[in-house]
Amino acid sequence: MSVAVLSEAERAFAVEVAKRTELPPGGPEIVAAVAELFACTVDDIRGDSKVSRLVDARSVIVYLLRGRGWTFAQSGTVINRTDSTTQHLIERITKSLELRRLANGIAA
């Protein structure tokens, strides 16, 4: 068996791909805190339901994660949603002062 030798460009690309697939710390803790605040489970948040309370919880989670530098794709991974859905959740929370206040209360 031979060992592949990567060029410097290939190695840099591999490192970049690894960074994109790795999730930054803090996601599960934020999801758990928001789940508690919204009186639901993590499974509820990651599930298929479109109940308003759960969509609000997801919006708060994505808002908090984005504030910590997470990408839309990374945020989506934590709540089992696509990056386009997480973008919509951010648009949704920017229209709701009440949800932003909740999110900022958790972040404090």
N, C-alpha and C positions, 0 to 999 in steps of 0.2 A: 504494500500500500504506500502510495506517495503522498506527501504533504504539499498542499497547494501553497504557493508563495504569492502573497498579494502585493501589488504595487502600492506605492504611497497613496495614490488617488483612490484605489479600491479599498484600502484600509480606512481612509478618511470617510468614504461613503458608507462602509460597514458601521463605523462608529456613529455616524449621523442617523442611520436607520435604527440602530440600537437605542439611541436617545429618544427617538420618536415613539418607539414601542414601549419604553419603560415609563411607568407612571410615577410622577413626583409623589413625595410623601404627603400624608394628611387627608387624602381622599376618603378612605373608609371612616375616619373619625368625623369628618364633616357630614357624611351621609348619615351616620348614626345619630349625631346631634340634631340634625334636621328632622330625621324620622321621629325622634322623641318629641321634638317641638310640635310636629304636626300629628302626633298620636297615631303613627302608622309604623309599619315594619320596613326594614331595608328591602325585603322581598316585594312589598307593595310598591315601593319607589321604582324598583327595577322591573316590575311587571308591566303588563300591557294596558292596565286600566287608564282611562282618560278622565277619571273623576277629578273635578276642579281642585280639590284639596291636594291630590297627589301631583297634579301638574304644577301647582303653586310650590310644592316642596321641591320638585325637580328644578324649577326656576331658581329658587334660592340656592340650591346646591351648585348649579352651574355658575351663578353670579359669584358665589364665594370662591369657587375653584378658579374662575377666570381672574379674580382679584389676586390670586396667589401665583399667577403666571401659567396656569394650565391652558393648553390649546382646546379648541372646541372638540377635537377628536378624542383627546385624553379625558375630558369631562364626560363625553358621551359614553366612553368605555365604562366608567364608574356607575352610570345610571342606566346602562344598556340601551343607549339611544345613538342615532347617527349624529355626525357633526352638524348637519343642516338642522336637525331638530334642536340641538343645543343652541344654535344661533337664534332660532325662533324663540327659545326660552329666554334668552337674554333680551330680545326685543320686547318680550312680554313683561319682564320685570322692570324694564326701564319705564314702562307706562304705569306702574303701580307703586306709588309712594309707600303704601302699607307693606308690601313685600320687601322693598328695599330697607325699610326700617327694621323689619324682622331679621333680615340678612345682616344688617350692620350690628344688630344686638348680639347675634351669634359670634360675629367676627371680633367683637370687643373683648 
